[in-house]
């Protein structure tokens, strides 16, 4: 993290991160700032973008996977919601 950058808001550590990067398909941690991924890698690499204000989440019983959330429905194509 450069000195002009702000620290991550949230970091999930000790987890399994599926990256979809064929050169590095899995990582151990991920960090976010303003809803944007700012670091993916080992726990040590991700901690470099954290400071005392970063919320640290123990992800040891979790997995982080990429996804798109599309919460809309089409009322005429669903039976009963």
Secondary structure, DSSP 4 states (H G I P E B T S, - for coil): --TTSPPPSEEEESSEEE---TTS-EESEEEEETTEEEEEESHHHHHTT--TTSEEEE-TT-EE----------GGG-S--
